């Protein structure tokens, strides 16, 4: 009355054991030769990485401040140049008018 359940065989594993459909394998069934060898733990200089990152951040902030200062200096220089050009044009117009009035009279 109770017949065993027939599962479909889908192949063989590396050890030659039959594999069945729907079978779940855990790491306990693996042979020690099949498991990859463990890699040794490598010590990393995390403090040096952290210090390098902080120094890079400080250098980036200094470069940004220098660039902003240069841009502000250039903008101030351009404003001064524009004011000087306007003053020079006004001065030339006034001198031209004075020159014309002295030539007529």
Helices and strands as residue ranges (DSSP letters): E 9-12, E 18-20, H 46-104
